[in-house]
Amino acid sequence: MSSLKPIILWGHNIGPNPLKIHIILEELNIPFEHKIVPGEDMKKEPFININPNGRVPAIEDPNTGITLWESGAIIEYIIDNYDKEHKLSYGTSPEKYLIQQWIAFQISGQGPYYGQAVWFYRVHHEKLQSAIDRYVKEMERVRSVLDLHLSKSPSGWLVGDKMTVADLDWIIWEQIATLLMSFMDINLEGKYPYYDAWYKKLLERPIVKKVVAMRTEGLMQSELAKAEEIAKKA
Ligand SMILES: N[C@@H](CCC(=O)N[C@@H](CS)C(=O)NCC(=O)O)C(=O)O
């Protein structure tokens, strides 16, 4: 991969969606540069020329000239173009489509629901316990779906007999869900054993560990910036 020009990954220091792409690019040893788009710059020029939806991730690949946004589409692109040996994917049916299925579920059933749980617990201006309960319940329901599927998987991975992008795609939001639930004194450890084993295996991967640590550092910095802002106004 050394002859490749680095792919530009437009991301965020705490946003989980770009970090999914960061993990996959690094696991595949693809050169890339993770450029941070500050939240206040996302919905305006020049970033909306890259993603009119004003969200991250987006990529620009100088090797092919493509600009792409939406994490599911980006993962499919990376696999088609840069995982020819199928280190983290499969090229044949049914696994190829099963990977797409788990990615589709991640984008529609994990990210938005977990994101709302974080929003209503940490950000929303008023405390709406019924909204928090709804999204936390959904986080547990999704965990039970993963556990049920993994209980029937001889390899302990979501698709086939090896770890793929389908697994890596889920880990960052699962780590955030576990952290969020710990703030609420919810501990599901032991209730979903197949999930627990899968979660631990993923979290032990050096690249996943590094990206989780990067996000923790980013969170600390943004809490510090918020505290400084409050202190300035006081
Ligand atoms: N469906 C999109 C979701 C992207 C998304 O919501 N990204 C967050 C960061 S993790 C974002 O850009 N938030 C900024 C905003 O909503 O203004 C994807 O999977 O790429």
The ligand as an ORCA input file, in Angstrom:
! r2SCAN-3c Opt
* xyz 0 1
  N     -25.293      8.345      8.867
  C     -24.070      9.084      9.017
  C     -24.021      9.727     10.398
  C     -22.918     10.755     10.485
  C     -23.000     11.561     11.771
  O     -24.065     11.764     12.354
  N     -21.831     12.047     12.194
  C     -21.760     12.881     13.369
  C     -20.415     12.676     14.070
  S     -20.263     11.066     14.716
  C     -21.817     14.328     12.958
  O     -21.252     14.708     11.958
  N     -22.486     15.154     13.765
  C     -22.515     16.561     13.556
  C     -23.885     17.112     13.385
  O     -24.857     16.363     13.486
  O     -23.984     18.302     13.144
  C     -22.872      8.132      8.806
  O     -22.996      6.953      9.155
  O     -21.846      8.576      8.260
*
